[in-house]
Each structure stands twice: as C-alpha cells, then as structure tokens.
Amino acid sequence: MRAQLGGPPEAAIQVLARANGKSSAKSEKAILAWANSQTDRALAQRSFRLMRRIMRTIRRALPRTDPELIGGICAHLFDLWETGQTLNKRLQKVSELRLPRDRERLRDTLIWIEAIQLDMASFWIGEVKKGWPKLLKALDQEGQRAQLTGQVAAKKGRKTGSRAIR
C-alpha cells in the first residue's frame, strides 16, 4: 500500500478524531508510518539529486573517461551513502530504547547492524575501491592534458605576441 502524496492517510485521521483505544493506537501508528515514508521519500530524492550532481561534475572533469566507470563508481558511492543513512536511522532508534525493558530489541538491532549493515558497507567499499584507481588515473591524465594544453597555448601566445612586435 502506497502512502498518499498529499497528506497522512484519511482513514487514520478520521479514527483519531473519534479517539477510542485500539483503533486510535493503530491510527497513530499509520500516521507515524506515513511520516516515515515521507522522510524516506525525501531522503531518496535528496540522495538522487546529490548523485546526479556528482556524476555531472565528474563527467565534466573527465570527458574522455568511460561513462560506465563513472556511473558505476557513483552508484556504489550512492549505495554506500544510503547504507550509512539506514544505519543512522537504526542508531537513532537505539538511543531511544529503554533498558532493561528493550534489551531484546537492542540485541536484535546489534545483530542486524553486524549481519546487514557492516557486510553491505564492506561490499560497497570494495566495489568503490575496484574502480577508484582508474578514476584517479583518469583525473591525473586529464590534469596533464590540461597542463599541456595550457603550455601550448602560452607558447603560441608568446610567438604571436613576438610577431606582432616586429
């Protein structure tokens, strides 16, 4: 079931207006779920815009570099960033736990972090590391090209200037 774009679920608001025990709690949960989905959607949109700007910048800086290399590295960085954002949310929830009552939830979260987040982060870091040397090499080559182009232009300018004086 998709969250509505315009606001919280209408049924949840109506039940809250009547406010009676169990259905009220369910409605509050539905509104909180909607709010979280909106936060996730906003985060995903912000992430996508950030990735698009980064890719545009790198492509502009490295026009001769394979677009698949740039896209792959950016996608892996994006996945790593999203993994970190998910971990951040989980850690926020850990800070809100009440111990000893929530000890089992803490245990589940710590196991989840170990099993999922750390493995995912390690995987994405490994994927980024595979292409990183190629990207840095391309950046160095582009810098050398720009430097040579600048030197050639400077020499041509001097020759042109010396001819103009004669």
N, C-alpha and C positions, 0 to 999 in steps of 0.2 A: 504494500500500500504506500503510495507516494504522498508526501506532505504537500499541503496546499501551498501555492506560492504567495498568496495574498495575506495569509494570517494563520493563526492556530486553528486546529480542527473545530468546525462549528458545533459538532455534537458534544465535544468536550466542554465548550463554553456553556452550552445550554444545561448540561448536567451540573456544572459548577454553580450556575445560577440557582438551581434547586437545592444544592448542597445537602446531600444525605450520605453519610458514612462511606460504604464501599464504592459506590459509583463515583462519589466525589474524589476519592483517592485515585481511582482509575483515570478519571478525567485530568487530574493534576499530573499523573504520570504521562498521559498522552500529550499534554501541553509541554511538559519538560522534554519529551522525545521530539516533539516538533521543533522546540527551540534548539535542541542539539543538532537536529538535521539541518536547520538553517545555518548554524555555526559551521557545521561540516561543509555545507554547500559554499558558504562564503570563503572558507579556508581553501577549498578546492579551486574556486575561481581565482582567488588571490595567487595561489600556487601556480596555476596555469598561466596567468598573466606574467608572473615573475619569470617562469621558464621561457616563455615566448620572447621576452625582452632579452634574456641572457643569450638565447640562441641567435637572435638577430645581431647582438653585439659581437658574438664570436664569429659568426659568418661574415660580418662586415670586416672584422680584423683579419680573418683568414680566408679570403675569397678563393684561393686555389686549393683549399683543403676539402677532402671528401665530405660532402654534406651528411653522409651516413655516420661517419666518425663523430662529427659534431653533434648530430641528433642523438646518437647512442649515448655519448658521454652525458649530454644534458638530461636525457631521460633517466639515466642511472642516478645522476645527482638529484633529480627531482624525486625519484623513489626513495633515496636516502633521506632527503629532507622530509618527505611525508612520513617515513618511519619514525623520524625524530619527533614530528608533531604528534603522532599517535602515542609515542612513549611519554611525551609531555603531558598529554591528557590523562594517561593512566597514573602518572606520578602525582598529578593534582588530586586525583581521587584517593590515592594512598594517603595524602596529607590530611584528608577529611575523615579517615577511618577512626572509629572509637575502639580503643583496645581496653580490655581483652575481648570484648564482645565481637569485634570484627577480625579476630585473629585468623580465622579460616579464609576470609576474603583477602587478607594481606598475603597469606600463603599462596592462594590461587594467583594473585596478581604477580607476585615474585616469580612463580613458576612460569607464568605467561611471558613475563619480560625475558626470562632466560631462554625459554623454548622458542619464542617467536621473534621478539624484537632484536635480541642480540644476534641471532642467526641471520635475520633479514639484513640488519645493518652490516654484518660481516660480508654477506653476499654482495650487497650493493657497493661496498667499499672495494671489494675485489674486482668487480666489474669496472668501476671507475679507474682503478689502478691499471687495468689492461690497456686502456686507450690513452691514459694520461701522458705517457712518454711521447706518443705520436703527436698529441696536441701541442705539447711544449716544443717538440722539434719543429712542427709547422709554424709555430709562433716565432721561433728563432730564425727560421728561414725567411719568413715574411719580413722580419725586422732587418735582416741582412739585405733583402731586396730593396726595402725602403731606403736603407742607408746608401746602397749603391746608386739607386735612382737619384737620391739627393746629391751625391757626389758628382754624378754625370751632369745633372742639371747645373750644378755650381760651376763645373768646368766649362760648360757651354756658355754660361752667362759671362764668365771672365773673357773667353775668346771673343764673344760678341761685343763685350764692352771694350776690349783692346782694339778691335777692328773699328769700332765707332770713333775712337780717339784718333786714329791715324788718318 
